[in-house]
């Protein structure tokens, strides 16, 4: 008997018919002799509907009251799924985040989990029940309802699996696993049977939308075996684990990730002096703007160029911040470009192979694609290119590294 935590996203529970199908799947897993805990999101589109209701009354909703409103979406889903299970003769019980006691900090709309009180769940499992938990939500030390922000249901599921020491945490969604690239861009993209936490974390941070970064970080920290599966068809999905393949030296690249919502800012003629990077990026960071790639050229005549990237939605805010403080960098020229994209190769095989970067650069050069920025780590190489070439770059690199071929 195994203890399995399953998470179903909004698309998977988007209608009564889909909830019935989820109930069939869960009941089958329970009948096979497993203990099962299910974490669910709100029905597809429901959170957006609730947000629209809130903003129609208050354009900038009070964060505490917004969490009260948004948390109701998952409460509907847990009740309906339990009804569908009970109808099938499968004992089930639902819990909101506050009933389970997902203890969080008090940062409304983006709270972080501090502790899970799992005694009720363990008692229900011992009594043979399937436990259905509302994802995305918790409660702070003062009893206030909180929500976990983007990707919160994934994080709820992984955190619960860690607390229960589950044998596996399964994320069921509308894709059947993690692919070598986005199949909508690269038709020959191949589903991976296995990928390491390290690789998946890089893929998620670089644009792969299969899993949210927070859930992967949590799973890696607590060594929770994580599997991505389709909720609409049977299959083995992709297992995310610490175990690196024994023949990792043959697996140069595991996947390609692309991120389109990037923007580039360049400050030309910046004084080449100690502390200039802080003078530029400090105020940007203080505005809670995340900076990604950073390049500072070698100075000449006491001046240098400083380039960095931010999320496209933060570009205007970052530019305004810099324009207000232009005197701190010697009245330099500030320019921006919001038509860029980041393309990244990811693979633990990079640790033991040379020449991957040069092969990547030659492939892009052969396609007439100019590289604007380069960033590397031990298991990834990222380049910034013109956004209009992102699909061409993905396909060319996928072919060049033979990612459609199953490793021996």
Helices and strands as residue ranges (DSSP letters): E 3-8, H 16-31, E 35-40, H 46-57, H 63-70, H 72-87, E 92-95, H 97-100, E 102-104, E 113-116, H 119-126, E 130-134, E 137-139, E 145-147, H 152-164, E 168-173, E 194-196, H 197-205, H 213-221, E 226-230, E 238-241, G 248-250, E 255-271, H 276-286, E 291-296, E 303-311, G 312-314, H 315-324, G 326-329, E 333-346, G 348-352, H 356-366, E 373-377, E 380-386, G 387-389, H 390-400
